[in-house]
Amino acid sequence: ITFDMMKGIGILLVIIGHLAHGYGLSPIIYVFHMPLFFIVSGYFYKPKQPLVLFKRDVKLLLLPYALVAFFILLYGAIIALVNHDVSKFTYWCSSAMNVRLPEASVGPLWFMLAMFWCRMVYNLLNIYLLKNVVKREKILLEVVISLLVFVVTIKCVPVKYNFCCFVVGLSSMFFYMIGHVAKLADLHISKISSVLFVLLGFYCLYLSYDDVEMAGMRYDCLPVNVFAAVSVTYFIYLLCARYKDLKIGKGLAWLGRFSIAVFCIHTLMYRVVPLDRVTKIFIPSGNELFISGSVTLLHIVLSILFCLFVERVRIMRAVFSIK
C-alpha cells in the first residue's frame, strides 16, 4: 500500500504539473514526479525471460498507449478534414508516435513508451550480462552501466532521435536501477541520516527549479537534479509508510493502482479536450490562477470518475490490467 500511495501521489502531481502553470509548481514537480514512477517500478523488478516480459508489458503499457494514440489520430484526422489542412493530421501522427520531443508530444503518455523500453533493456542486461555475477559486484555493475548510459544519452544523443521514446527509456533506466538496487541492497537509513538526506534533497530541489524536463532529456545540473529527485522520492516514501493506515492513504493507494488509466484519460483531456476554454465560458471573469486551479481540479475529478468506471467494467479492467 505504501508504494501504491506513492504512485497515487505521483499521478496527482502529473496532472497538477501539466495544468497548474499559473502557480509556478510545474518547474518543481518536473524534477521528481516521473523519476518516482521509475524508482518504484525498479523496486519490484525481478529478472524474467525476455519473451514473458515482452508479452506482459505489451498488455500493460503498449495496449493502453495504442488505444489513446488511436483517439489522438482520429482527432487529428477530424481537425485536418475541418480545416482542409493535411499538416494538422501529420502533426498528430508525429504526436501519436512521439517521434520528436518536445515539438510533437502525447503529453504524459511518453512515460509508457519510455517505461516499456527501460524494462526491456534493463531485463536483458540482468538476464544476459549480469546473470552469473555475485550480488555485490552485480550492484556495482548495475550502477556503473546505468550511470554510463544515462550520461551518454543525456549529453550525446539529440532529442530528435528519440523515436518512440527509446532514448528517453534508456536514460530513465538509471532511476529504475536506483529502485532495484535499493531493494537488492536492503537499505536501512538511520533517522538522523534520513533527515539530513531529505533536507539536502529539498535544497537541491530548490536549486533545480526549472532545470529538469525528463521527457526532453534536459538536466541542467545533472548531479543536483538526480539527488533532488531521489531524495524527494524517499521523502514521499517516508510519508506514505507513516500514514498508510489513514483513510486518505487508502484513497491514494486506490488511485495509484489505476495510475495507467489516469495517464490515459488525462492525456486525452490534456491534449484533445479544451477544458480551459470550457471553464472560461462558465467563469468568464475569473483570473488565470483561478481558471488554472479549476481546470486542474476538474481533471482530477474526471480522472477519479473514469477509474470508478474502469473498476466496474470487465473489458476496461482487462485493458488496464486491473485485477
C-alpha beads as a LAMMPS data file, in Angstrom:
LAMMPS data file: protein, C-alpha beads

323 atoms
322 bonds

1 atom types
1 bond types

-500.0 500.0 xlo xhi
-500.0 500.0 ylo yhi
-500.0 500.0 zlo zhi

Masses

1 110.0

Atoms # bond

1 1 1 0.000 0.000 0.000
2 1 1 2.949 2.338 0.626
3 1 1 4.110 2.086 -2.978
4 1 1 0.566 2.343 -4.352
5 1 1 0.219 5.545 -2.323
6 1 1 3.430 6.840 -3.866
7 1 1 2.022 6.191 -7.338
8 1 1 -1.230 7.889 -6.325
9 1 1 0.666 10.991 -5.240
10 1 1 2.770 10.779 -8.397
11 1 1 -0.226 10.676 -10.733
12 1 1 -1.824 13.662 -8.989
13 1 1 1.447 15.535 -9.463
14 1 1 1.387 14.633 -13.164
15 1 1 -1.994 16.333 -13.530
16 1 1 -1.002 19.329 -11.396
17 1 1 2.322 19.669 -13.210
18 1 1 0.627 19.871 -16.601
19 1 1 -2.164 22.227 -15.647
20 1 1 -1.223 24.386 -12.646
21 1 1 1.261 26.532 -14.543
22 1 1 -0.074 29.712 -13.003
23 1 1 1.015 28.619 -9.561
24 1 1 4.665 28.092 -10.541
25 1 1 4.525 24.437 -9.453
26 1 1 5.450 22.725 -12.719
27 1 1 9.206 23.545 -12.648
28 1 1 9.392 21.995 -9.153
29 1 1 7.191 18.961 -9.808
30 1 1 9.062 18.071 -13.017
31 1 1 12.259 17.486 -11.034
32 1 1 10.973 14.384 -9.239
33 1 1 7.465 13.225 -10.205
34 1 1 8.423 10.994 -13.160
35 1 1 11.644 9.600 -11.608
36 1 1 9.373 8.497 -8.740
37 1 1 7.493 6.105 -11.032
38 1 1 10.696 4.569 -12.409
39 1 1 12.187 4.151 -8.933
40 1 1 9.033 2.469 -7.620
41 1 1 8.817 0.170 -10.645
42 1 1 12.501 -0.748 -10.346
43 1 1 11.997 -1.669 -6.685
44 1 1 9.716 -4.529 -7.775
45 1 1 11.845 -5.702 -10.697
46 1 1 12.597 -9.420 -10.955
47 1 1 14.512 -10.985 -13.866
48 1 1 12.189 -12.617 -16.398
49 1 1 12.552 -14.368 -19.704
50 1 1 12.528 -11.610 -22.341
51 1 1 9.507 -13.010 -24.209
52 1 1 7.494 -13.322 -20.983
53 1 1 8.257 -9.720 -20.000
54 1 1 7.590 -8.518 -23.543
55 1 1 4.110 -10.084 -23.627
56 1 1 3.294 -8.739 -20.176
57 1 1 4.408 -5.178 -20.913
58 1 1 2.723 -5.093 -24.313
59 1 1 -0.534 -5.718 -22.474
60 1 1 0.287 -3.472 -19.512
61 1 1 1.833 -0.492 -21.334
62 1 1 1.504 -0.649 -25.118
63 1 1 -2.163 -1.656 -25.365
64 1 1 -3.411 1.382 -23.377
65 1 1 -0.948 3.563 -25.273
66 1 1 -2.236 2.315 -28.638
67 1 1 -5.817 2.929 -27.544
68 1 1 -5.145 6.567 -26.662
69 1 1 -2.961 7.058 -29.754
70 1 1 -5.895 5.863 -31.886
71 1 1 -8.176 8.554 -30.472
72 1 1 -5.440 11.157 -30.901
73 1 1 -5.059 10.184 -34.584
74 1 1 -8.829 10.230 -35.024
75 1 1 -8.927 13.715 -33.558
76 1 1 -6.087 14.786 -35.888
77 1 1 -7.954 13.409 -38.908
78 1 1 -11.121 15.299 -37.972
79 1 1 -9.213 18.562 -37.485
80 1 1 -7.466 18.054 -40.840
81 1 1 -10.798 17.500 -42.616
82 1 1 -12.455 20.505 -40.976
83 1 1 -9.536 22.817 -41.784
84 1 1 -8.693 21.198 -45.144
85 1 1 -5.088 21.061 -43.975
86 1 1 -3.239 17.736 -44.072
87 1 1 -0.467 19.156 -41.865
88 1 1 -2.922 19.075 -38.985
89 1 1 -3.055 15.293 -39.354
90 1 1 0.673 14.760 -39.862
91 1 1 1.342 16.715 -36.659
92 1 1 -0.893 14.381 -34.696
93 1 1 0.730 11.360 -36.386
94 1 1 4.050 12.575 -35.046
95 1 1 2.391 13.241 -31.724
96 1 1 0.893 9.744 -31.517
97 1 1 4.227 8.104 -32.276
98 1 1 6.180 10.608 -30.186
99 1 1 8.715 10.875 -33.000
100 1 1 10.270 14.070 -31.659
101 1 1 10.178 15.897 -28.391
102 1 1 9.125 18.488 -27.471
103 1 1 7.785 19.580 -30.875
104 1 1 5.308 16.681 -31.066
105 1 1 4.241 15.121 -27.822
106 1 1 1.413 12.970 -26.492
107 1 1 1.700 14.549 -23.077
108 1 1 2.176 12.101 -20.205
109 1 1 1.996 9.022 -22.459
110 1 1 5.693 9.360 -23.294
111 1 1 6.174 7.693 -19.918
112 1 1 4.529 4.444 -21.038
113 1 1 6.800 4.043 -24.058
114 1 1 9.871 5.012 -22.051
115 1 1 8.959 2.554 -19.273
116 1 1 8.493 -0.209 -21.854
117 1 1 11.976 0.267 -23.349
118 1 1 13.524 0.780 -19.916
119 1 1 12.175 -2.551 -18.659
120 1 1 13.129 -4.424 -21.805
121 1 1 16.740 -3.203 -21.872
122 1 1 17.255 -3.473 -18.101
123 1 1 15.929 -7.021 -18.104
124 1 1 18.218 -8.019 -20.984
125 1 1 21.114 -6.516 -19.047
126 1 1 20.315 -8.631 -15.999
127 1 1 19.449 -11.815 -17.872
128 1 1 22.450 -11.995 -20.185
129 1 1 25.213 -9.681 -18.967
130 1 1 24.897 -9.945 -15.178
131 1 1 23.347 -13.381 -14.861
132 1 1 26.144 -15.165 -13.003
133 1 1 27.649 -12.181 -11.184
134 1 1 27.696 -12.226 -7.384
135 1 1 25.377 -9.816 -5.582
136 1 1 27.888 -7.133 -4.546
137 1 1 29.573 -6.989 -7.931
138 1 1 26.173 -7.074 -9.638
139 1 1 25.037 -3.992 -7.739
140 1 1 28.246 -2.160 -8.630
141 1 1 27.996 -3.087 -12.310
142 1 1 24.334 -2.099 -12.500
143 1 1 25.163 1.304 -11.044
144 1 1 28.121 1.856 -13.371
145 1 1 26.370 0.684 -16.551
146 1 1 23.131 2.573 -15.854
147 1 1 25.013 5.737 -14.943
148 1 1 27.140 5.493 -18.087
149 1 1 24.066 5.011 -20.303
150 1 1 22.334 7.882 -18.502
151 1 1 25.168 10.356 -19.018
152 1 1 25.828 9.330 -22.637
153 1 1 22.172 9.576 -23.691
154 1 1 21.650 12.906 -21.904
155 1 1 24.845 14.553 -23.135
156 1 1 25.431 12.968 -26.534
157 1 1 22.143 11.913 -28.127
158 1 1 19.977 14.711 -29.629
159 1 1 16.342 14.547 -28.618
160 1 1 15.290 14.478 -32.298
161 1 1 16.457 10.838 -32.433
162 1 1 14.079 9.871 -29.646
163 1 1 11.824 7.727 -31.848
164 1 1 9.002 6.184 -29.800
165 1 1 10.775 7.386 -26.649
166 1 1 13.503 4.741 -26.918
167 1 1 16.293 7.126 -25.947
168 1 1 14.317 8.522 -23.009
169 1 1 13.717 4.931 -21.939
170 1 1 17.471 4.308 -21.912
171 1 1 18.161 7.430 -19.868
172 1 1 15.315 6.608 -17.444
173 1 1 16.918 3.245 -16.754
174 1 1 19.164 4.997 -14.225
175 1 1 16.211 5.775 -11.925
176 1 1 14.823 2.278 -12.477
177 1 1 18.190 0.912 -11.360
178 1 1 18.079 3.008 -8.160
179 1 1 14.840 1.319 -7.132
180 1 1 16.172 -2.132 -7.939
181 1 1 19.478 -1.600 -6.152
182 1 1 17.678 -0.209 -3.093
183 1 1 15.765 -3.494 -2.903
184 1 1 18.820 -5.676 -3.594
185 1 1 20.958 -3.896 -1.012
186 1 1 18.100 -3.876 1.537
187 1 1 18.986 -0.301 2.514
188 1 1 18.228 0.886 6.043
189 1 1 18.865 4.556 6.810
190 1 1 19.000 5.933 10.356
191 1 1 16.644 8.734 11.406
192 1 1 19.422 11.312 11.563
193 1 1 20.768 10.309 8.144
194 1 1 17.223 10.371 6.726
195 1 1 16.629 13.901 7.999
196 1 1 19.944 15.146 6.581
197 1 1 19.342 13.342 3.286
198 1 1 15.868 14.857 2.898
199 1 1 16.915 18.376 3.933
200 1 1 19.811 18.352 1.482
201 1 1 17.457 16.944 -1.138
202 1 1 14.982 19.791 -0.713
203 1 1 17.819 22.277 -1.017
204 1 1 18.814 20.558 -4.273
205 1 1 15.149 20.718 -5.305
206 1 1 15.263 24.480 -4.774
207 1 1 18.448 24.682 -6.861
208 1 1 16.837 22.523 -9.568
209 1 1 13.891 24.859 -10.149
210 1 1 13.111 24.834 -13.881
211 1 1 16.214 22.700 -14.550
212 1 1 14.601 19.382 -15.478
213 1 1 12.388 18.024 -18.239
214 1 1 12.723 14.253 -18.170
215 1 1 10.696 13.735 -21.365
216 1 1 13.064 16.069 -23.219
217 1 1 16.182 14.637 -21.517
218 1 1 17.056 18.039 -20.063
219 1 1 19.033 18.090 -16.822
220 1 1 20.790 21.437 -16.462
221 1 1 22.795 20.341 -13.407
222 1 1 22.812 16.561 -13.510
223 1 1 24.164 15.620 -10.024
224 1 1 21.969 18.150 -8.209
225 1 1 18.889 17.236 -10.272
226 1 1 19.311 13.499 -9.665
227 1 1 19.934 13.946 -5.932
228 1 1 16.801 16.097 -5.646
229 1 1 14.671 13.510 -7.473
230 1 1 15.895 10.583 -5.359
231 1 1 15.690 12.458 -2.070
232 1 1 12.166 13.799 -2.605
233 1 1 11.036 10.324 -3.719
234 1 1 12.470 8.940 -0.488
235 1 1 10.661 11.653 1.488
236 1 1 7.360 10.693 -0.183
237 1 1 8.095 7.064 0.688
238 1 1 8.581 8.007 4.355
239 1 1 5.295 9.932 4.402
240 1 1 3.372 7.104 2.762
241 1 1 4.846 4.467 5.076
242 1 1 3.863 6.541 8.097
243 1 1 0.307 7.388 7.055
244 1 1 -0.693 4.326 5.015
245 1 1 -3.399 3.305 7.516
246 1 1 -5.312 6.590 7.255
247 1 1 -8.366 6.854 5.023
248 1 1 -6.617 9.317 2.714
249 1 1 -3.751 6.831 2.386
250 1 1 -6.106 4.108 1.216
251 1 1 -7.670 6.534 -1.249
252 1 1 -4.284 7.468 -2.688
253 1 1 -3.335 3.777 -2.893
254 1 1 -6.543 3.050 -4.826
255 1 1 -5.739 5.861 -7.257
256 1 1 -2.168 4.584 -7.570
257 1 1 -3.391 1.162 -8.678
258 1 1 -5.240 2.914 -11.523
259 1 1 -2.299 5.145 -12.466
260 1 1 -2.107 3.851 -16.070
261 1 1 -5.819 4.517 -16.567
262 1 1 -5.345 8.045 -15.194
263 1 1 -2.362 8.587 -17.523
264 1 1 -4.578 7.691 -20.468
265 1 1 -7.710 9.695 -19.640
266 1 1 -5.670 12.707 -18.526
267 1 1 -3.731 12.628 -21.800
268 1 1 -6.931 12.666 -23.854
269 1 1 -8.315 15.568 -21.842
270 1 1 -4.989 17.388 -21.777
271 1 1 -4.229 17.051 -25.491
272 1 1 -7.690 16.967 -27.075
273 1 1 -10.410 18.448 -24.833
274 1 1 -10.040 22.233 -24.288
275 1 1 -11.276 22.233 -20.687
276 1 1 -9.662 25.624 -20.056
277 1 1 -11.860 27.202 -22.742
278 1 1 -14.938 25.438 -21.413
279 1 1 -14.146 26.688 -17.913
280 1 1 -13.776 30.264 -19.173
281 1 1 -17.271 30.068 -20.677
282 1 1 -18.755 29.394 -17.248
283 1 1 -16.319 31.648 -15.345
284 1 1 -15.622 34.460 -17.837
285 1 1 -14.437 36.940 -15.215
286 1 1 -12.113 34.581 -13.326
287 1 1 -8.400 35.335 -13.166
288 1 1 -5.809 32.977 -14.651
289 1 1 -4.869 31.423 -11.324
290 1 1 -8.482 30.590 -10.542
291 1 1 -9.070 29.179 -14.036
292 1 1 -5.910 27.080 -13.808
293 1 1 -6.920 25.707 -10.419
294 1 1 -10.463 24.944 -11.606
295 1 1 -9.235 23.072 -14.690
296 1 1 -6.759 21.083 -12.564
297 1 1 -9.486 20.119 -10.082
298 1 1 -11.807 19.169 -12.949
299 1 1 -9.131 16.904 -14.440
300 1 1 -8.641 15.171 -11.094
301 1 1 -12.378 14.666 -10.548
302 1 1 -12.935 13.326 -14.085
303 1 1 -9.910 11.017 -13.714
304 1 1 -11.339 9.581 -10.481
305 1 1 -14.737 9.064 -12.144
306 1 1 -13.011 7.292 -15.042
307 1 1 -11.222 4.996 -12.575
308 1 1 -14.562 4.130 -10.970
309 1 1 -15.868 3.286 -14.453
310 1 1 -12.822 1.125 -15.238
311 1 1 -13.197 -0.689 -11.913
312 1 1 -16.777 -1.698 -12.732
313 1 1 -16.417 -2.713 -16.398
314 1 1 -14.700 -6.032 -17.083
315 1 1 -13.319 -5.152 -20.511
316 1 1 -11.858 -1.925 -19.158
317 1 1 -10.209 -3.787 -16.297
318 1 1 -8.649 -6.083 -18.886
319 1 1 -7.403 -3.162 -20.999
320 1 1 -5.700 -1.542 -17.994
321 1 1 -4.633 -4.830 -16.359
322 1 1 -6.635 -4.186 -13.179
323 1 1 -7.080 -7.307 -11.081

Bonds

1 1 1 2
2 1 2 3
3 1 3 4
4 1 4 5
5 1 5 6
6 1 6 7
7 1 7 8
8 1 8 9
9 1 9 10
10 1 10 11
11 1 11 12
12 1 12 13
13 1 13 14
14 1 14 15
15 1 15 16
16 1 16 17
17 1 17 18
18 1 18 19
19 1 19 20
20 1 20 21
21 1 21 22
22 1 22 23
23 1 23 24
24 1 24 25
25 1 25 26
26 1 26 27
27 1 27 28
28 1 28 29
29 1 29 30
30 1 30 31
31 1 31 32
32 1 32 33
33 1 33 34
34 1 34 35
35 1 35 36
36 1 36 37
37 1 37 38
38 1 38 39
39 1 39 40
40 1 40 41
41 1 41 42
42 1 42 43
43 1 43 44
44 1 44 45
45 1 45 46
46 1 46 47
47 1 47 48
48 1 48 49
49 1 49 50
50 1 50 51
51 1 51 52
52 1 52 53
53 1 53 54
54 1 54 55
55 1 55 56
56 1 56 57
57 1 57 58
58 1 58 59
59 1 59 60
60 1 60 61
61 1 61 62
62 1 62 63
63 1 63 64
64 1 64 65
65 1 65 66
66 1 66 67
67 1 67 68
68 1 68 69
69 1 69 70
70 1 70 71
71 1 71 72
72 1 72 73
73 1 73 74
74 1 74 75
75 1 75 76
76 1 76 77
77 1 77 78
78 1 78 79
79 1 79 80
80 1 80 81
81 1 81 82
82 1 82 83
83 1 83 84
84 1 84 85
85 1 85 86
86 1 86 87
87 1 87 88
88 1 88 89
89 1 89 90
90 1 90 91
91 1 91 92
92 1 92 93
93 1 93 94
94 1 94 95
95 1 95 96
96 1 96 97
97 1 97 98
98 1 98 99
99 1 99 100
100 1 100 101
101 1 101 102
102 1 102 103
103 1 103 104
104 1 104 105
105 1 105 106
106 1 106 107
107 1 107 108
108 1 108 109
109 1 109 110
110 1 110 111
111 1 111 112
112 1 112 113
113 1 113 114
114 1 114 115
115 1 115 116
116 1 116 117
117 1 117 118
118 1 118 119
119 1 119 120
120 1 120 121
121 1 121 122
122 1 122 123
123 1 123 124
124 1 124 125
125 1 125 126
126 1 126 127
127 1 127 128
128 1 128 129
129 1 129 130
130 1 130 131
131 1 131 132
132 1 132 133
133 1 133 134
134 1 134 135
135 1 135 136
136 1 136 137
137 1 137 138
138 1 138 139
139 1 139 140
140 1 140 141
141 1 141 142
142 1 142 143
143 1 143 144
144 1 144 145
145 1 145 146
146 1 146 147
147 1 147 148
148 1 148 149
149 1 149 150
150 1 150 151
151 1 151 152
152 1 152 153
153 1 153 154
154 1 154 155
155 1 155 156
156 1 156 157
157 1 157 158
158 1 158 159
159 1 159 160
160 1 160 161
161 1 161 162
162 1 162 163
163 1 163 164
164 1 164 165
165 1 165 166
166 1 166 167
167 1 167 168
168 1 168 169
169 1 169 170
170 1 170 171
171 1 171 172
172 1 172 173
173 1 173 174
174 1 174 175
175 1 175 176
176 1 176 177
177 1 177 178
178 1 178 179
179 1 179 180
180 1 180 181
181 1 181 182
182 1 182 183
183 1 183 184
184 1 184 185
185 1 185 186
186 1 186 187
187 1 187 188
188 1 188 189
189 1 189 190
190 1 190 191
191 1 191 192
192 1 192 193
193 1 193 194
194 1 194 195
195 1 195 196
196 1 196 197
197 1 197 198
198 1 198 199
199 1 199 200
200 1 200 201
201 1 201 202
202 1 202 203
203 1 203 204
204 1 204 205
205 1 205 206
206 1 206 207
207 1 207 208
208 1 208 209
209 1 209 210
210 1 210 211
211 1 211 212
212 1 212 213
213 1 213 214
214 1 214 215
215 1 215 216
216 1 216 217
217 1 217 218
218 1 218 219
219 1 219 220
220 1 220 221
221 1 221 222
222 1 222 223
223 1 223 224
224 1 224 225
225 1 225 226
226 1 226 227
227 1 227 228
228 1 228 229
229 1 229 230
230 1 230 231
231 1 231 232
232 1 232 233
233 1 233 234
234 1 234 235
235 1 235 236
236 1 236 237
237 1 237 238
238 1 238 239
239 1 239 240
240 1 240 241
241 1 241 242
242 1 242 243
243 1 243 244
244 1 244 245
245 1 245 246
246 1 246 247
247 1 247 248
248 1 248 249
249 1 249 250
250 1 250 251
251 1 251 252
252 1 252 253
253 1 253 254
254 1 254 255
255 1 255 256
256 1 256 257
257 1 257 258
258 1 258 259
259 1 259 260
260 1 260 261
261 1 261 262
262 1 262 263
263 1 263 264
264 1 264 265
265 1 265 266
266 1 266 267
267 1 267 268
268 1 268 269
269 1 269 270
270 1 270 271
271 1 271 272
272 1 272 273
273 1 273 274
274 1 274 275
275 1 275 276
276 1 276 277
277 1 277 278
278 1 278 279
279 1 279 280
280 1 280 281
281 1 281 282
282 1 282 283
283 1 283 284
284 1 284 285
285 1 285 286
286 1 286 287
287 1 287 288
288 1 288 289
289 1 289 290
290 1 290 291
291 1 291 292
292 1 292 293
293 1 293 294
294 1 294 295
295 1 295 296
296 1 296 297
297 1 297 298
298 1 298 299
299 1 299 300
300 1 300 301
301 1 301 302
302 1 302 303
303 1 303 304
304 1 304 305
305 1 305 306
306 1 306 307
307 1 307 308
308 1 308 309
309 1 309 310
310 1 310 311
311 1 311 312
312 1 312 313
313 1 313 314
314 1 314 315
315 1 315 316
316 1 316 317
317 1 317 318
318 1 318 319
319 1 319 320
320 1 320 321
321 1 321 322
322 1 322 323
